[in-house]
Amino acid sequence: MRNRMLRRIFRRGDVDCRDTWELGSGYLDDDLTPQKRSAVQAHLDKCGPCRAFIDGLLATIGVLSRFPRGSPPPSFRQSILDRTREEDQRH
């Protein structure tokens, strides 16, 4: 782990697989700096597993975008708040 941390500190803008997984949504949303986006693209060009990951994200987004949007019932928000309070009290 220590070697990995040192490599991450001293590399020059390179992106590795872990970075790609963490930045995948930002990459697809075009929400990265041009420099970071370019680094992710360079990694994707040479890494099949990461390219497959990004392609899987794209496919998932495509499938989910076909579902109709709905609104939760009014009681849903209160139910979540109640459960959160219960969990907080247990811990």
C-alpha positions in Angstrom: 0.0 0.0 0.0 2.8 2.4 0.8 4.4 1.9 -2.6 1.1 2.5 -4.3 0.7 5.8 -2.3 4.2 6.9 -3.3 3.5 6.1 -7.0 0.3 8.1 -6.9 2.0 11.1 -5.3 4.9 11.3 -7.8 3.3 10.4 -11.1 2.7 13.2 -13.5 -1.0 13.3 -14.2 -1.2 9.6 -15.1 -4.4 7.8 -14.3 -4.5 4.2 -13.2 -7.4 1.7 -12.9 -8.4 2.8 -9.5 -8.6 6.4 -10.6 -10.6 5.4 -13.6 -13.1 3.6 -11.5 -13.4 6.6 -9.1 -13.6 9.2 -12.0 -15.8 7.1 -14.3 -19.0 9.0 -13.6 -17.3 12.4 -13.9 -15.7 11.2 -17.2 -19.1 10.2 -18.6 -20.8 13.4 -17.3 -17.9 15.5 -18.9 -17.4 16.9 -15.4 -13.5 16.6 -15.3 -10.9 19.1 -16.1 -9.6 18.8 -19.6 -6.3 17.6 -18.3 -7.9 14.9 -16.1 -10.3 13.9 -18.9 -7.4 13.5 -21.2 -5.5 11.3 -18.7 -8.5 9.1 -18.2 -9.0 8.7 -22.0 -5.3 7.8 -22.4 -5.7 5.1 -19.8 -8.9 3.8 -21.4 -7.1 3.6 -24.8 -4.7 1.1 -23.3 -6.7 -0.7 -20.6 -9.4 -3.2 -21.8 -10.9 -3.9 -18.3 -11.3 -0.2 -17.6 -12.8 0.4 -21.1 -15.2 -2.5 -20.4 -16.1 -0.8 -17.0 -16.9 2.5 -18.7 -18.8 0.8 -21.5 -20.8 -1.0 -18.7 -21.6 2.3 -17.0 -22.8 3.7 -20.4 -25.0 0.7 -21.0 -26.5 0.9 -17.5 -27.2 4.6 -17.9 -28.9 3.8 -21.2 -31.1 1.1 -19.7 -32.0 3.2 -16.7 -32.9 6.2 -18.8 -35.6 4.2 -20.5 -37.5 3.7 -17.3 -40.3 6.2 -16.6 -39.5 8.6 -13.8 -41.7 8.5 -10.8 -42.1 10.2 -7.6 -42.1 8.4 -4.3 -45.2 8.6 -2.1 -45.2 11.5 0.4 -44.7 9.2 3.3 -41.4 7.9 1.8 -39.3 10.9 3.0 -40.6 10.6 6.5 -40.0 6.9 6.5 -36.4 7.4 5.6 -35.9 10.0 8.3 -37.5 7.8 10.9 -35.3 4.9 10.0 -32.2 7.1 10.1 -33.1 8.3 13.6 -33.6 4.7 14.7 -30.2 3.7 13.4 -28.5 6.7 15.0 -30.1 5.7 18.3 -28.8 2.1 18.0 -25.2 3.3 17.5 
